[in-house]
Amino acid sequence: MENRQVFSNSTLDSNARSSSILLSILIDIKYLLKGKVLVANVLPVFTAYWLALYFNGERFTDHWGLFLLTMVGSTFVISGALILNNWYEVDLDKEMVRTQKRPTVTGNFSLKTVLWSGIITTIIGLVMMLFTTLEAAVYSFLGWFVYVVLYTFWTKRRYTLNTVVGSVSGAFTPFIGWAAIAPVHHIVPIVMFCILFIWQVPHTLAIAIKRLEDYTRAGIPMLPVVCGVDVTIRQNIIYIIALLPFPYLLTPSLGWFFFLFATALNIGWIILAMKGPQAKDVKKWAQANLRYSLIYLILLSFVMILLTSPII
């Protein structure tokens, strides 16, 4: 009986250790994939796919296999880009507080493993996208290329323009979702591209202000590092104001409720942005802008989805 008890305790300890190791690996993968960034990029893919079904009169049940290929394939491509970004920027991440838990910094994953993971994940994703439509696969590759080559490898360490270049990459996501169903020559995906491109700039500028010391220590030429916080706040306001016309362009397609809702979101963000120059705690203001930008993207996407209902 005693031997059985010892064996039972040993088994429990072994299971606990296995669970702990698995949990640790999952947490490392989450940091490697930049969880929130991944979700923020996959959401527009789904939204555009859903809208494309509606505006092209397609049944969801007729394309469930295509839906799975599009969502899984695009997620793999985006994940591959994020993994390669982590691999290449390990020296920068070691200097920044916000990136200390990434497995490339902690050493939990070897750099060789991360590199090959990024390459293999990208290839799997692109191959899957080729089974959707060629156009969707091309947009997937373009988003990956801009993020990995033009943003990560080229501009991020050299120019303040890196924020704009990175924004182009994320803006391709609605094209991916829409192109899986129909060619991208409709006003809806084009306006979504523009909104996402502009949205990402103040979103990133808010992070840059919030983590100014990190970027300064790492030597990354973000706008507040090179030109100062005041200039960044003014640029932030300009980009948010630039979002104002786009809800009107979608009114013929999505209706007046969308126009009023999206405009109210824009005005709320402008009011918040305008408080920047007088803010006593700029980092607290930047955090509020960052939070608002995420809420903005989620609500805008959900309203688009709710206002369109493809035939199931």
C-alpha positions as CSV (number, residue, x, y, z in Angstrom):
1,M,0.0,0.0,0.0
2,E,2.8,2.4,0.9
3,N,4.6,1.6,-2.4
4,R,1.3,2.4,-4.2
5,Q,1.1,5.7,-2.4
6,V,4.7,6.6,-3.4
7,F,4.0,5.7,-7.0
8,S,0.8,7.8,-7.0
9,N,2.6,10.8,-5.6
10,S,5.4,10.4,-8.1
11,T,2.9,10.2,-10.9
12,L,1.1,13.4,-9.7
13,D,4.5,15.2,-9.4
14,S,5.4,14.1,-12.9
15,N,2.0,15.3,-14.3
16,A,2.3,18.6,-12.5
17,R,5.8,19.1,-14.0
18,S,4.6,18.2,-17.5
19,S,1.7,20.7,-17.1
20,S,4.0,23.4,-15.9
21,I,6.4,22.8,-18.8
22,L,3.5,22.9,-21.3
23,L,2.1,26.1,-19.8
24,S,5.6,27.7,-19.9
25,I,5.9,26.7,-23.6
26,L,2.4,28.2,-24.4
27,I,3.3,31.4,-22.6
28,D,6.6,31.6,-24.6
29,I,4.7,31.1,-27.9
30,K,2.2,33.8,-26.9
31,Y,5.1,36.3,-26.4
32,L,6.8,35.1,-29.6
33,L,3.6,35.7,-31.6
34,K,2.9,39.0,-29.9
35,G,-0.6,37.8,-29.0
36,K,-2.5,41.1,-29.2
37,V,-0.7,42.1,-32.4
38,L,-1.7,38.8,-34.0
39,V,-5.4,39.1,-33.0
40,A,-5.4,42.8,-34.3
41,N,-4.2,41.6,-37.7
42,V,-6.4,38.5,-38.0
43,L,-9.7,40.3,-37.0
44,P,-9.7,42.5,-40.2
45,V,-9.1,39.3,-42.3
46,F,-12.3,37.8,-40.8
47,T,-14.3,41.0,-41.1
48,A,-13.4,41.5,-44.7
49,Y,-14.2,37.8,-45.5
50,W,-17.6,38.2,-43.9
51,L,-18.4,41.4,-45.7
52,A,-17.2,39.9,-49.0
53,L,-19.7,37.1,-48.6
54,Y,-22.5,39.6,-48.0
55,F,-21.8,42.0,-50.8
56,N,-21.2,39.2,-53.3
57,G,-24.3,37.3,-52.3
58,E,-22.4,34.1,-51.3
59,R,-23.5,31.5,-48.7
60,F,-21.2,30.9,-45.8
61,T,-22.0,27.2,-45.8
62,D,-20.8,27.0,-49.5
63,H,-17.4,28.3,-48.5
64,W,-16.7,26.9,-45.0
65,G,-13.6,25.0,-46.3
66,L,-12.4,28.3,-47.9
67,F,-13.1,30.1,-44.7
68,L,-10.9,27.7,-42.7
69,L,-8.1,27.9,-45.3
70,T,-8.2,31.7,-45.3
71,M,-8.2,32.1,-41.5
72,V,-5.6,29.5,-40.7
73,G,-3.4,30.3,-43.7
74,S,-3.4,34.1,-43.0
75,T,-2.8,33.4,-39.3
76,F,0.2,31.3,-40.2
77,V,1.6,34.0,-42.6
78,I,1.1,36.8,-40.0
79,S,2.6,34.6,-37.3
80,G,5.6,33.8,-39.5
81,A,6.2,37.5,-40.0
82,L,6.0,38.2,-36.2
83,I,8.3,35.3,-35.4
84,L,11.0,36.5,-37.9
85,N,10.6,40.0,-36.4
86,N,11.4,38.6,-33.0
87,W,14.4,36.7,-34.3
88,Y,15.9,39.7,-36.0
89,E,15.3,42.2,-33.2
90,V,16.6,40.1,-30.3
91,D,19.4,42.6,-29.7
92,L,16.8,45.5,-29.5
93,D,14.4,43.4,-27.3
94,K,17.2,42.8,-24.7
95,E,17.4,46.6,-24.2
96,M,13.6,47.1,-23.7
97,V,11.6,46.4,-20.6
98,R,8.4,45.6,-22.6
99,T,10.1,42.7,-24.4
100,Q,12.0,41.0,-21.6
101,K,9.6,38.1,-21.5
102,R,10.0,37.1,-25.1
103,P,11.6,33.6,-25.4
104,T,14.3,35.1,-27.7
105,V,15.4,37.3,-24.8
106,T,15.0,34.8,-22.0
107,G,16.8,32.1,-24.0
108,N,13.9,29.6,-23.7
109,F,13.9,29.2,-27.5
110,S,17.2,29.2,-29.4
111,L,17.5,31.8,-32.2
112,K,18.0,29.0,-34.7
113,T,14.7,27.4,-33.6
114,V,12.9,30.8,-33.8
115,L,14.4,31.5,-37.3
116,W,13.3,28.1,-38.7
117,S,9.9,28.4,-37.0
118,G,9.3,31.7,-38.7
119,I,10.4,30.4,-42.1
120,I,8.4,27.2,-41.9
121,T,5.3,28.9,-40.5
122,T,5.4,31.5,-43.3
123,I,5.8,28.8,-46.0
124,I,2.9,26.7,-44.6
125,G,0.7,29.8,-44.5
126,L,1.5,30.9,-48.0
127,V,0.9,27.4,-49.4
128,M,-2.5,27.3,-47.7
129,M,-3.4,30.7,-49.1
130,L,-2.6,29.4,-52.6
131,F,-5.5,27.0,-52.1
132,T,-7.9,30.0,-51.6
133,T,-7.3,32.4,-54.5
134,L,-4.1,33.7,-56.1
135,E,-5.0,37.2,-55.3
136,A,-5.4,36.5,-51.6
137,A,-2.1,34.7,-51.6
138,V,-0.4,37.7,-53.3
139,Y,-1.8,40.1,-50.7
140,S,-0.7,37.7,-47.9
141,F,2.8,37.7,-49.3
142,L,2.9,41.5,-49.8
143,G,1.8,42.1,-46.2
144,W,4.5,39.6,-45.1
145,F,7.2,41.2,-47.3
146,V,6.5,44.8,-46.2
147,Y,6.5,43.8,-42.5
148,V,9.6,41.5,-42.6
149,V,11.8,43.1,-45.3
150,L,10.8,46.7,-45.6
151,Y,9.9,47.3,-41.9
152,T,11.9,44.9,-39.8
153,F,15.1,44.5,-41.9
154,W,15.3,48.0,-43.5
155,T,13.4,50.9,-42.0
156,K,12.9,50.2,-38.3
157,R,16.5,50.8,-37.2
158,R,17.1,53.7,-39.6
159,Y,14.1,56.0,-40.1
160,T,11.2,57.5,-38.2
161,L,9.2,56.5,-41.3
162,N,9.3,52.9,-40.0
163,T,5.8,53.5,-38.4
164,V,4.3,54.4,-41.8
165,V,5.9,51.4,-43.5
166,G,4.7,49.0,-40.8
167,S,1.2,50.4,-41.2
168,V,1.2,49.5,-44.9
169,S,1.8,45.9,-43.9
170,G,-1.2,45.7,-41.5
171,A,-3.5,47.4,-44.0
172,F,-3.2,44.4,-46.4
173,T,-5.2,42.2,-44.0
174,P,-8.8,43.2,-45.3
175,F,-7.6,42.6,-48.8
176,I,-6.6,39.0,-47.9
177,G,-10.0,38.3,-46.4
178,W,-12.0,39.9,-49.3
179,A,-9.9,38.5,-52.1
180,A,-10.5,34.9,-50.9
181,I,-14.1,35.5,-52.0
182,A,-13.9,38.1,-54.8
183,P,-11.5,40.4,-56.5
184,V,-10.6,43.5,-54.5
185,H,-12.2,46.2,-56.7
186,H,-15.0,47.1,-54.3
187,I,-15.2,50.3,-52.2
188,V,-15.5,48.4,-48.9
189,P,-12.1,46.6,-48.8
190,I,-10.4,49.7,-50.3
191,V,-11.7,52.0,-47.6
192,M,-10.9,49.3,-44.9
193,F,-7.3,49.3,-46.2
194,C,-7.2,53.1,-45.8
195,I,-8.7,53.1,-42.3
196,L,-6.3,50.4,-41.1
197,F,-3.3,52.2,-42.6
198,I,-4.1,55.5,-40.9
199,W,-5.3,53.8,-37.7
200,Q,-2.0,52.0,-37.1
201,V,0.0,55.2,-37.1
202,P,-1.5,56.9,-33.9
203,H,-1.8,53.4,-32.4
204,T,2.0,53.0,-32.8
205,L,2.8,56.5,-31.8
206,A,0.9,56.0,-28.5
207,I,3.1,53.0,-27.8
208,A,6.2,54.9,-28.8
209,I,5.4,57.7,-26.3
210,K,4.4,55.2,-23.6
211,R,7.7,53.3,-24.0
212,L,9.9,56.3,-24.9
213,E,12.7,55.2,-22.5
214,D,12.7,51.7,-24.0
215,Y,13.0,53.0,-27.6
216,T,15.6,55.5,-26.6
217,R,17.8,52.9,-24.8
218,A,17.5,50.5,-27.7
219,G,18.4,53.3,-30.2
220,I,15.2,52.8,-32.3
221,P,14.4,56.0,-34.2
222,M,10.8,56.3,-33.3
223,L,9.2,59.8,-33.8
224,P,9.2,60.8,-30.1
225,V,12.9,59.7,-29.8
226,V,14.1,61.7,-32.8
227,C,11.7,64.7,-32.9
228,G,10.3,64.8,-29.4
229,V,7.0,64.1,-27.7
230,D,5.3,67.4,-28.7
231,V,5.8,66.8,-32.4
232,T,4.6,63.2,-32.0
233,I,1.4,64.4,-30.2
234,R,0.7,66.8,-33.1
235,Q,1.3,64.1,-35.7
236,N,-1.0,61.8,-33.7
237,I,-3.9,64.4,-33.9
238,I,-3.4,64.9,-37.6
239,Y,-3.7,61.1,-38.4
240,I,-6.8,60.7,-36.2
241,I,-8.5,63.6,-37.9
242,A,-7.6,62.0,-41.3
243,L,-9.9,59.1,-40.3
244,L,-13.0,61.4,-40.4
245,P,-14.0,61.1,-44.1
246,F,-13.9,57.3,-44.4
247,P,-17.2,56.4,-42.7
248,Y,-19.0,58.6,-45.2
249,L,-17.4,56.7,-48.1
250,L,-18.9,53.5,-46.6
251,T,-22.4,55.0,-46.0
252,P,-23.8,53.8,-49.4
253,S,-22.7,50.2,-48.5
254,L,-23.2,50.0,-44.7
255,G,-25.8,52.7,-44.1
256,W,-26.3,55.7,-41.9
257,F,-26.0,53.9,-38.6
258,F,-22.5,52.9,-39.4
259,F,-21.7,56.5,-40.5
260,L,-23.0,57.9,-37.3
261,F,-21.4,55.3,-35.1
262,A,-18.0,55.4,-36.8
263,T,-18.0,59.2,-36.8
264,A,-18.8,59.3,-33.1
265,L,-15.8,57.0,-32.5
266,N,-13.6,59.3,-34.5
267,I,-14.8,62.4,-32.7
268,G,-14.2,60.7,-29.3
269,W,-10.7,59.8,-30.4
270,I,-10.0,63.4,-31.6
271,I,-11.2,64.8,-28.3
272,L,-8.9,62.5,-26.5
273,A,-6.0,63.3,-28.8
274,M,-6.5,67.0,-28.4
275,K,-5.9,66.7,-24.6
276,G,-2.3,65.6,-25.4
277,P,-0.6,69.0,-25.6
278,Q,-2.0,70.0,-22.1
279,A,-1.6,66.5,-20.5
280,K,0.2,66.6,-17.1
281,D,1.0,62.9,-17.4
282,V,1.9,62.3,-21.1
283,K,2.4,58.5,-20.5
284,K,-1.0,58.1,-18.9
285,W,-2.5,60.0,-21.9
286,A,-0.6,57.8,-24.3
287,Q,-1.9,54.7,-22.5
288,A,-5.5,56.1,-22.9
289,N,-4.9,56.6,-26.6
290,L,-3.5,53.1,-27.0
291,R,-6.5,51.6,-25.2
292,Y,-8.9,53.7,-27.3
293,S,-7.3,52.7,-30.5
294,L,-7.8,49.0,-29.7
295,I,-11.4,49.6,-28.7
296,Y,-11.9,51.6,-31.9
297,L,-10.7,48.7,-34.1
298,I,-12.8,46.1,-32.3
299,L,-16.0,48.1,-32.2
300,L,-15.7,49.2,-35.8
301,S,-15.1,45.6,-36.9
302,F,-18.0,44.2,-34.9
303,V,-20.4,46.8,-36.2
304,M,-19.4,46.1,-39.7
305,I,-20.1,42.4,-39.0
306,L,-23.4,43.0,-37.3
307,L,-24.7,45.2,-40.1
308,T,-24.0,42.6,-42.7
309,S,-25.4,39.1,-42.6
310,P,-24.5,36.8,-45.5
311,I,-26.8,33.9,-46.3
312,I,-25.9,31.0,-44.0
